[in-house]
Amino acid sequence: TMSKFLGPCYVQLAKNWIPMLGMWGAMGTMGLVWATDWRLILDWVPYINGKFKKDD
């Protein structure tokens, strides 16, 4: 489907860049969690959210 819009050279380039973009996306997400209120974000992760319950 991509080869209809792009030439075969660009399709191969896109396939080569997908893992790199995935890695940068994951690192960017981790950087966002680190730079912001990490507990607010990690409360949405199912396994982790039970570890940080507040004693009220």
C-alpha positions in Angstrom: 0.0 0.0 0.0 2.8 2.4 0.8 4.5 1.6 -2.6 1.5 3.1 -4.4 2.4 6.5 -2.9 6.1 6.2 -2.6 8.8 4.6 -4.8 10.5 1.3 -3.7 13.5 3.2 -2.5 11.5 5.3 -0.1 9.6 2.2 1.1 12.9 0.6 2.1 14.0 3.7 3.8 10.8 3.9 5.8 11.2 0.2 6.8 14.7 1.0 8.0 13.6 4.0 10.1 10.6 2.3 11.9 12.7 0.7 14.6 14.7 3.9 15.2 11.5 6.0 15.4 10.0 3.4 17.8 13.1 3.7 20.0 13.0 7.5 20.0 9.3 7.4 20.8 9.8 5.1 23.8 12.7 7.3 25.1 10.6 10.4 24.6 7.8 8.8 26.6 10.2 7.9 29.4 11.6 11.4 29.3 8.1 12.8 29.6 7.3 10.6 32.6 10.6 11.6 34.2 10.2 15.4 33.6 6.5 15.5 34.7 4.7 14.3 37.8 5.6 10.7 37.3 3.1 9.4 39.9 0.2 11.0 38.0 1.2 9.2 34.8 2.1 5.9 36.4 -1.2 5.7 38.2 -2.6 4.7 34.8 -0.3 1.7 34.5 -2.2 -1.4 35.9 0.6 -3.3 37.6 2.4 -0.2 39.0 -0.5 1.8 40.3 -1.1 -0.6 43.3 2.4 -0.1 44.6 2.0 3.6 45.5 -1.3 3.6 47.4 -1.6 6.4 49.9 -2.5 5.6 53.5 -5.5 7.9 54.2 
